[in-house]
Amino acid sequence: MIRLAPEVLEEMDEAIAWYNKRRPGLGNELLTEVDRALGQVERRPRSFPCLRDVPEDLTVRRAPLDRFPFALVFLELQEGHARVI
């Protein structure tokens, strides 16, 4: 199960609006890309690299998006759970 921090939702809304102003529908393409990445994080969280300079007791990973200059940074919790921060 993937949970999103409230700030993530706010940032996503802003990014979607920005991209839709540049080209109608582009924000929706961003949302589709985020959904795809979230699915990958849920299925294979350990396939993404850990961030350095993070306390050893935390497992923070980064899942880059393919088409957009964004990445999902997430805290790996118990098996099958993560929180995008």
Secondary structure, DSSP 8 states (H G I E B T S, - for coil): -EEE-HHHHHHHHHHHHHHHHHSTTHHHHHHHHHHHHHHHHHH-GGGS-B-SSS-TT--EEEEE-SSSS-EEEEEE-STT-EEE-
